[in-house]
């Protein structure tokens, strides 16, 4: 089991936000990224929305990064930790631009990028971006094919409804081969089928932990399964957030559990097929207390789960 670092003030979800996090600045996050790397955390993942309608602020909060910008910044501030998204909205922008942003990031970071794509869920956001919400699945299907073509083909070609290109050059290619790891986030059957075709990882959200093994079996049972599913990320606090970012009171996902409770929970996740997780931010008074807590996790939890 590998641990990602729960960076404070990446978002302001009602279900998980601690009051002190709103005072955490970009400079604080830079120092925390270096700290996480020093302690041995292996990944920092960035949530993404481009714009939030006022009607969703109570549950979702207003604060989100552009995933690619934040991932690139964190990669540049560190030397060994991997960067990822959780998630990046694949249909939200042109796939050529997405492919270029990620291959540039992978090249500059010496191959430390993983990307978790999703199709998105907030219909009003799509309307504001001018992207057809009910076509987002079809768009995602074309976009991932086009992105992989750009990353892997010497002379990239793709012909589709939403994107087409031929007689083009595309460099730099990703450092990682055949391309940087692609994960998909989400729970619906079309998402899992996309994981089977194209991905190396899956990031469930609404799937209950008990159901993860069956969903992994579903992925691997697809006729066009690529045989590459290697990673499943399920954070300890995931079950506290429901559809539309609703608040869920799940005692098994509460922050501030004891050492043995955390070790047992992560061990159970591992038995279900989960390969990555994160320990939630407990009730703390300040960022300094979070430094102490994350050091405690590194010293007491990490050795027990590796």
ROTORKOL-991838 format. One line per 5 residues: their letters; for each residue x, y, z of C-alpha. Coordinates in steps of 0.1 Angstrom, whole numbers, plus 5000, padded with zeros to 4 digits. Layout:
A> X Y Z  ...
// end
This chain:
XXXXX> 5000 5000 5000  5013 5034 4990  5002 5066 5006  4993 5099 4989  4996 5132 5008
XXXXX> 4964 5149 5018  4974 5185 5009  4954 5210 5029  4934 5237 5012  4932 5220 4978
XXXXX> 4894 5225 4980  4868 5235 5006  4844 5206 5007  4819 5209 5035  4823 5171 5043
XXXXX> 4860 5172 5049  4873 5208 5053  4891 5219 5085  4887 5256 5095  4924 5263 5097
XXXXX> 4929 5251 5061  4915 5283 5046  4946 5302 5059  4970 5278 5041  4987 5297 5013
XXXXX> 5004 5286 4981  5038 5292 4998  5026 5269 5026  5017 5243 5001  5051 5245 4985
XXXXX> 5068 5238 5018  5043 5210 5026  5050 5194 4992  5087 5193 5000  5079 5180 5035
XXXXX> 5057 5153 5022  5085 5142 4998  5110 5142 5026  5087 5120 5048  5082 5094 5020
XXXXX> 5047 5101 5008  5046 5090 4972  5019 5111 4955  5002 5145 4957  4969 5147 4938
XXXXX> 4951 5178 4927  4913 5181 4926  4898 5202 4897  4868 5222 4888  4871 5252 4865
XXXXX> 4841 5272 4878  4815 5266 4904  4779 5279 4902  4767 5297 4933  4741 5270 4939
XXXXX> 4768 5244 4946  4791 5264 4969  4775 5252 5002  4787 5216 4996  4814 5220 4970
XXXXX> 4831 5252 4981  4844 5278 4956  4881 5269 4957  4896 5246 4931  4929 5246 4911
XXXXX> 4933 5240 4874  4948 5205 4878  4975 5207 4852  4989 5241 4864  4990 5229 4900
XXXXX> 5005 5195 4892  5032 5212 4871  5040 5236 4899  5042 5208 4926  5064 5187 4903
XXXXX> 5087 5217 4898  5090 5222 4936  5099 5186 4943  5123 5159 4930  5108 5125 4936
XXXXX> 5071 5126 4945  5046 5118 4918  5018 5142 4909  4983 5133 4898  4948 5148 4895
XXXXX> 4918 5137 4914  4903 5143 4889  4909 5163 4857  4878 5169 4836  4887 5153 4803
XXXXX> 4860 5169 4781  4866 5204 4794  4893 5214 4770  4908 5205 4736  4926 5171 4739
XXXXX> 4956 5183 4719  4962 5210 4746  4957 5184 4773  4981 5160 4757  5007 5188 4753
XXXXX> 5003 5200 4789  5008 5165 4803  5037 5155 4781  5055 5187 4788  5050 5181 4825
XXXXX> 5062 5145 4823  5092 5155 4803  5102 5183 4827  5096 5162 4858  5117 5133 4845
XXXXX> 5086 5110 4844  5067 5117 4876  5032 5123 4862  5001 5102 4865  4968 5116 4853
XXXXX> 4933 5107 4865  4906 5117 4840  4869 5118 4845  4839 5130 4825  4826 5154 4851
XXXXX> 4792 5157 4868  4784 5193 4873  4761 5202 4844  4761 5239 4850  4799 5240 4848
XXXXX> 4797 5224 4813  4772 5250 4802  4795 5278 4814  4824 5262 4795  4803 5258 4763
XXXXX> 4808 5220 4764  4778 5198 4757  4771 5179 4789  4752 5150 4774  4780 5143 4749
XXXXX> 4808 5143 4775  4811 5105 4775  4815 5103 4737  4839 5132 4738  4860 5115 4765
XXXXX> 4861 5083 4744  4875 5102 4714  4898 5125 4735  4916 5097 4753  4922 5079 4720
XXXXX> 4936 5111 4704  4958 5119 4734  4973 5084 4734  4979 5087 4697  4998 5120 4702
XXXXX> 5018 5105 4730  5028 5073 4713  5028 5076 4675  5057 5090 4656  5033 5105 4630
XXXXX> 5001 5109 4650  4968 5105 4632  4933 5105 4645  4899 5110 4628  4868 5116 4649
XXXXX> 4837 5137 4654  4852 5160 4680  4889 5160 4671  4909 5151 4640  4946 5155 4630
XXXXX> 4971 5141 4605  5004 5152 4590  5014 5167 4623  5044 5166 4647  5040 5163 4684
XXXXX> 5069 5166 4708  5080 5163 4735  5066 5128 4740  5062 5117 4776  5093 5103 4793
XXXXX> 5074 5073 4806  5067 5046 4780  5046 5038 4763  5031 5069 4779  5025 5084 4813
XXXXX> 5000 5063 4834  4963 5070 4827  4937 5065 4854  4900 5071 4852  4879 5083 4882
XXXXX> 4842 5073 4886  4819 5044 4892  4795 5039 4863  4799 5010 4839  4809 5032 4810
XXXXX> 4838 5046 4832  4849 5011 4841  4848 5000 4805  4870 5030 4797  4894 5019 4824
XXXXX> 4895 4984 4808  4903 4998 4773  4928 5025 4781  4939 5028 4817  4965 5016 4842
XXXXX> 4945 5028 4872  4910 5034 4887  4900 5060 4913  4865 5051 4926  4844 5077 4943
XXXXX> 4809 5065 4952  4817 5028 4951  4816 5013 4986  4848 4995 4996  4830 4961 4999
XXXXX> 4821 4965 4962  4856 4973 4949  4867 4937 4942  4836 4930 4921  4842 4962 4901
XXXXX> 4878 4953 4895  4866 4919 4883  4841 4937 4860  4870 4958 4845  4892 4927 4839
XXXXX> 4863 4908 4824  4858 4931 4795  4865 4916 4761  4887 4946 4752  4905 4947 4785
XXXXX> 4941 4959 4779  4955 4938 4807  4971 4969 4824  4951 4977 4855  4977 4980 4882
XXXXX> 4965 5006 4906  4933 5015 4926  4932 5046 4948  4907 5048 4976  4913 5073 5003
XXXXX> 4902 5067 5039  4879 5097 5038  4863 5090 5005  4831 5075 5021  4825 5109 5039
XXXXX> 4816 5125 5005  4785 5115 4986  4770 5124 4952  4771 5161 4945  4796 5164 4975
XXXXX> 4769 5156 5000  4781 5151 5036  4779 5115 5048  4784 5105 5084  4805 5073 5080
XXXXX> 4823 5064 5113  4846 5040 5094  4859 5070 5074  4863 5094 5103  4895 5113 5107
XXXXX> 4916 5110 5138  4915 5072 5142  4941 5054 5163  4972 5039 5149  4959 5004 5149
XXXXX> 4925 5015 5134  4943 5032 5105  4966 5002 5099  4937 4978 5100  4916 4999 5077
XXXXX> 4944 5002 5052  4952 4965 5054  4916 4958 5046  4917 4981 5017  4947 4963 5004
XXXXX> 4929 4930 5007  4902 4944 4984  4927 4953 4957  4934 4989 4967  4970 4999 4960
XXXXX> 4969 5036 4970  4952 5054 4999  4955 5085 5021  4950 5093 5057  4924 5121 5063
XXXXX> 4932 5153 5080  4919 5151 5116  4906 5179 5138  4937 5200 5143  4942 5236 5154
XXXXX> 4968 5248 5129  4991 5240 5100  5019 5233 5124  4999 5206 5140  4994 5191 5106
XXXXX> 5032 5189 5101  5033 5169 5134  5004 5146 5123  5018 5138 5089  5052 5130 5105
XXXXX> 5034 5107 5129  5017 5089 5099  5051 5086 5082  5068 5072 5112  5040 5050 5127
XXXXX> 5018 5040 5098  5039 5038 5067  5063 5011 5080  5034 4989 5090  5016 4989 5056
X> 5045 4985 5032
// end
